[in-house]
Amino acid sequence: MKQVKISLPNTLLNDLDEYVQKNKINQKKFIEKALRTYLKKKKKEKIKKDLTKGYIEVSRFNQKLAEQGLEQDLTKVTHYEDVLKKLTENSGYKKKKR
């Protein structure tokens, strides 16, 4: 195990000393646990950020696909309506007025 030497502001060190003494906790173990908890939290935050970015990208892609599909559907409907119009014009069918 490697050793690390750090400097802490006096107020933070005093708070740490007070906490570990009150709770009868080993200072070294407390610092290890606090550091692990902090790093785990940061890792989760990064994953959440990356997932959110991915969901946004996928939603944009899905929107483009939907718009393309809608455009194709509208083209087909317009073509179908044109064909129907020509058929009714050629058949002599006239729409009754109400």
LINMOHU-V43103 format. One record per pair of residues at least 12 apart in sequence whose ideal C-beta (glycine too) atoms are under 10 Angstrom apart, sorted by the first residue. I is the first residue (numbers start at 1). GAP is how many residues later the second one is. If there is no record, write none. Layout:
i=(I | I)
gap=(GAP | GAP)
//
This chain:
i=(4 | 6 | 8 | 13 | 16 | 16 | 16)
gap=(27 | 25 | 23 | 14 | 14 | 15 | 18)
//
